[in-house]
């Protein structure tokens, strides 16, 4: 409709039984639209909800294991981590020290390196192996 004064725009909107909705207040001159407010607000809310659903945040999955884990059991845990990463999740491995195992912290770091090497180039390490009390943890994510 072009550039109109506020009173003209309000009169046209009122005559047609619709509302004058300000679309872009920062523009010079401000941009407004003659539309049904309820319908406009409904569509805007639906679009925001759709955008929120599309921007899904990557979840963090945890896999806990002990120092004395067997090779086959470790392979099962690694396969589970691969499934998590295929679904765009980050995976946090937690290696738990029990009792006298705490005297041999280097074994946990070797196990962490073994797990990271098992994945090869398919992962990125977001958080390097870090000892925190009785737990050694590190975070990985899949690289696509």
C-alpha positions in Angstrom: 0.0 0.0 0.0 3.0 2.3 0.3 3.8 4.8 3.0 0.8 5.9 5.0 0.3 7.9 8.1 -0.7 6.1 11.3 -4.2 7.4 11.2 -4.8 6.4 7.6 -3.4 2.9 8.2 -5.6 2.5 11.3 -8.7 3.7 9.4 -8.1 1.2 6.5 -7.5 -1.7 9.0 -10.7 -0.8 11.0 -12.8 -0.6 7.8 -11.7 -4.0 6.7 -12.3 -5.5 10.2 -8.6 -6.4 10.7 -5.7 -5.2 12.9 -2.7 -3.1 12.2 0.3 -5.1 13.2 3.8 -3.6 13.4 6.2 -6.0 11.7 9.5 -4.1 11.9 9.5 -1.2 14.3 13.3 -0.4 13.8 12.9 0.3 10.1 12.6 3.8 8.8 9.6 4.2 8.3 8.3 1.4 10.5 6.8 -1.5 8.6 3.3 -2.5 9.5 0.8 -5.1 8.1 -3.0 -5.1 8.0 -3.9 -8.6 9.2 -5.9 -10.6 11.8 -3.8 -10.4 15.0 -4.9 -13.8 16.3 -4.0 -15.5 13.1 -0.7 -13.7 12.8 0.3 -14.5 16.4 -0.7 -18.2 16.0 1.5 -18.6 12.9 4.4 -16.8 14.6 4.1 -19.1 17.6 4.0 -22.2 15.4 7.1 -21.1 13.6 9.0 -20.5 16.8 8.0 -23.9 18.1 9.1 -25.5 14.8 12.5 -23.7 15.0 13.0 -25.0 18.6 12.3 -28.5 17.6 14.7 -28.3 14.7 17.6 -27.0 16.8 17.9 -30.1 19.0 20.7 -29.8 21.5 23.2 -32.6 21.6 22.6 -34.7 24.6 25.4 -36.1 26.8 25.4 -39.9 27.3 27.5 -41.6 30.0 29.2 -44.9 29.8 30.7 -46.2 33.1 33.3 -48.9 33.3 35.8 -50.3 35.7 39.6 -50.8 35.3 39.4 -54.6 35.1 36.9 -54.6 32.2 37.5 -57.5 29.7 38.2 -57.0 26.0 34.8 -58.2 24.9 32.9 -56.1 27.5 34.9 -53.1 26.4 34.0 -53.7 22.8 30.3 -53.8 23.7 30.7 -50.4 25.5 32.5 -49.0 22.4 29.7 -50.2 20.1 27.1 -48.6 22.4 29.1 -45.3 22.2 29.1 -45.6 18.4 25.3 -45.9 18.4 25.0 -42.8 20.6 27.3 -40.8 18.4 25.3 -41.8 15.3 22.4 -40.1 16.9 24.5 -36.9 17.4 25.0 -37.4 21.1 28.3 -36.7 23.0 29.6 -39.6 25.0 31.2 -39.2 28.4 33.3 -42.3 29.5 33.8 -42.6 33.2 36.4 -45.1 34.4 35.9 -45.9 38.1 38.7 -46.8 40.5 37.9 -49.1 43.3 39.9 -49.8 46.5 43.6 -50.3 45.8 43.2 -49.5 42.1 43.7 -45.9 43.1 47.4 -46.6 43.6 47.7 -47.4 39.9 46.2 -44.4 38.2 48.3 -44.9 35.0 46.3 -48.0 34.2 43.1 -45.9 33.8 44.9 -43.4 31.5 46.2 -46.3 29.4 42.6 -47.7 29.2 41.3 -44.2 28.2 44.0 -44.0 25.4 43.1 -47.5 24.2 39.4 -46.5 24.0 40.2 -43.3 22.1 42.6 -45.2 19.7 39.8 -47.8 19.1 37.6 -45.1 17.5 40.4 -43.8 15.3 39.6 -40.7 13.2 35.8 -41.1 13.6 35.8 -39.0 16.8 36.9 -35.7 18.3 37.9 -35.6 22.0 36.0 -32.7 23.6 37.5 -33.2 27.0 40.8 -35.0 27.5 41.1 -37.7 30.2 40.8 -36.0 33.5 41.2 -37.6 37.0 38.6 -36.3 39.5 38.7 -38.2 42.8 37.9 -41.9 42.2 36.9 -41.3 38.5 38.7 -40.7 35.3 36.5 -39.1 32.7 36.7 -37.9 29.1 34.2 -36.7 26.6 34.1 -37.6 22.9 31.8 -36.7 20.0 31.4 -38.2 16.5 32.9 -36.4 13.5 30.7 -36.6 10.4 
